Amino acid sequence: MSLLSIDNGVKKVDNLGYSYDSLLSFLSLQSSEDLESLITTAIHNGLLSAVLDPTRKRVIITSLSASRDVRPGGVTDMLGELQNWDDRCARVLTDLEAQREEIRQKAIQREREEREKKRGLERINNKRERAGRGVGASEGTDDSGHKIDKGKGKMVDGGQKDDDMDVDYIDD
């Protein structure tokens, strides 16, 4: 890994490459052969592109693979990026929670409406049953005071209803 962080720790000799001596010191190697072996292995493993120049005792590195070492000031940049990411995640979670609550409220409202519909239908059915049961009497009155033939559950005194019920008139 030290080899990949070479740009941060070793000065170039002439903008073209690094001296053997500076690389030997930086990498804590004992000989030029050790350095050449390390560079050759790194090239074969795809960690860097470089040219060895043993006559001038320098290494010309043209590219390095991504390093796991952090460049100076990199931690601050990473912290800033991570904070931005954290803020975006928090906003997404807040939006999702708001959507979940909206869906929950709509479900509660739908349930209320369904219960009200069911209660209304039960009241209507109960009213019809009571009007149709008439214990021993053939007539009665509805809530508005109109006479009803309880045997058929129909209006009998000419009262007007909005539904399509047939009206049975009883002659007094």
C-alpha positions in Angstrom: 0.0 0.0 0.0 2.9 2.3 0.6 3.8 2.1 -3.1 0.3 3.4 -4.0 0.6 6.4 -1.7 3.9 7.4 -3.3 2.6 10.7 -4.6 2.0 11.8 -1.0 5.4 10.9 0.4 8.1 11.1 -2.3 9.2 14.1 -4.4 9.8 13.6 -8.0 13.3 14.1 -9.3 12.6 16.0 -12.5 8.8 15.7 -13.1 9.5 12.5 -14.9 10.1 10.1 -12.1 11.4 9.1 -8.7 14.9 8.4 -7.7 15.8 4.9 -6.6 17.3 6.4 -3.4 14.1 8.2 -2.4 11.9 5.2 -3.2 14.2 2.8 -1.3 14.0 5.1 1.8 10.2 5.7 1.5 9.5 2.0 1.0 12.1 0.8 3.6 13.8 -1.4 1.1 17.5 -2.5 1.2 18.6 -2.8 -2.4 17.8 -1.6 -6.0 17.0 -5.2 -6.8 14.3 -5.3 -4.1 12.8 -2.1 -5.5 12.9 -3.3 -9.1 11.2 -6.6 -8.0 8.5 -4.7 -6.1 7.8 -2.3 -9.0 7.7 -5.2 -11.5 5.3 -7.2 -9.4 3.1 -4.1 -8.9 3.0 -3.5 -12.7 2.1 -7.2 -13.3 -0.6 -7.0 -10.7 -2.1 -3.9 -12.4 -1.5 -1.7 -9.4 0.5 0.9 -11.4 1.9 1.7 -14.8 5.6 2.5 -14.7 8.9 2.3 -16.5 12.1 1.3 -14.7 15.2 3.2 -15.8 18.1 1.3 -14.0 20.9 3.3 -15.8 19.6 6.7 -14.4 18.4 4.9 -11.2 14.8 6.2 -11.5 11.2 5.0 -11.8 8.8 6.8 -14.0 5.2 6.1 -12.8 2.6 7.0 -15.3 -0.5 6.0 -13.3 -1.5 4.5 -10.0 -4.5 2.4 -9.1 -7.0 3.7 -6.5 -5.3 4.0 -3.2 -6.9 3.2 0.2 -4.7 5.8 1.8 -6.4 9.1 2.4 -4.8 12.2 1.0 -4.1 15.2 3.3 -7.4 17.0 3.9 -9.3 14.1 2.5 -10.9 13.2 5.8 -12.6 16.6 6.0 -13.9 16.2 2.5 -15.2 12.7 3.3 -16.9 13.9 6.4 -18.6 16.7 4.4 -19.8 14.2 1.8 -21.0 11.8 4.5 -22.9 14.6 6.2 -24.6 15.5 2.9 -25.5 11.8 2.4 -26.8 11.6 6.0 -29.0 14.8 5.4 -30.4 13.3 2.2 -31.2 10.1 3.9 -32.9 11.9 6.8 -35.0 13.9 4.3 -36.1 10.7 2.5 -37.0 9.1 5.8 -39.0 12.1 6.8 -40.8 12.1 3.4 -41.5 8.4 3.7 -42.9 8.8 7.3 -45.2 11.6 6.1 -46.5 9.4 3.2 -47.0 6.5 5.6 -49.0 8.8 8.0 -51.1 10.1 5.1 -51.9 6.6 4.0 -52.8 5.6 7.6 -55.1 8.6 7.9 -56.8 7.8 4.6 -57.3 4.2 5.7 -58.8 5.3 9.0 -61.2 7.7 7.2 -62.2 4.9 4.8 -62.9 2.6 7.7 -65.0 5.3 9.4 -67.0 5.9 6.2 -67.6 2.2 5.7 -68.8 1.8 9.3 -71.2 4.8 8.8 -72.5 3.2 5.6 -73.0 -0.1 7.4 -74.8 1.6 10.3 -77.0 3.6 7.9 -78.0 0.4 6.1 -78.6 -1.4 9.4 -80.9 1.5 10.5 -82.8 1.4 7.2 -83.2 -2.4 7.4 -84.2 -2.2 11.1 -86.8 0.5 10.3 -88.2 -1.6 7.4 -88.4 -4.7 9.6 -90.2 -2.8 12.4 -92.6 -1.2 9.9 -93.2 -4.6 8.3 -93.7 -6.6 11.5 -96.8 -4.9 12.8 -97.9 -7.1 15.7 -101.6 -7.8 15.1 -102.3 -4.5 13.5 -102.6 -3.9 9.8 -101.9 -0.1 10.0 -99.5 2.2 11.7 -97.7 5.5 11.1 -94.2 6.3 10.0 -91.9 8.9 11.6 -93.6 11.7 9.8 -97.1 10.6 10.9 -98.3 9.1 7.6 -100.4 6.0 7.9 -98.7 2.8 6.8 -100.1 -0.6 5.9 -97.7 -2.6 8.2 -98.4 -5.8 6.4 -96.8 -4.4 3.2 -94.7 -1.5 4.7 -96.4 1.0 2.4 -97.8 4.5 2.9 -101.6 4.6 3.0 -102.7 8.2 3.5 -101.3 9.9 0.4 -98.0 11.0 2.0 -95.3 11.5 -0.6 -92.1 9.5 -0.5 -89.1 10.0 -2.8 -88.7 6.3 -3.5 -90.6 4.1 -6.0 -92.9 2.5 -3.4 -96.4 1.7 -4.4 -98.9 3.4 -2.3 -101.9 1.4 -0.9 -104.7 3.8 0.1 -107.0 2.7 2.8 -110.5 4.1 2.6 -111.6 5.6 5.9 
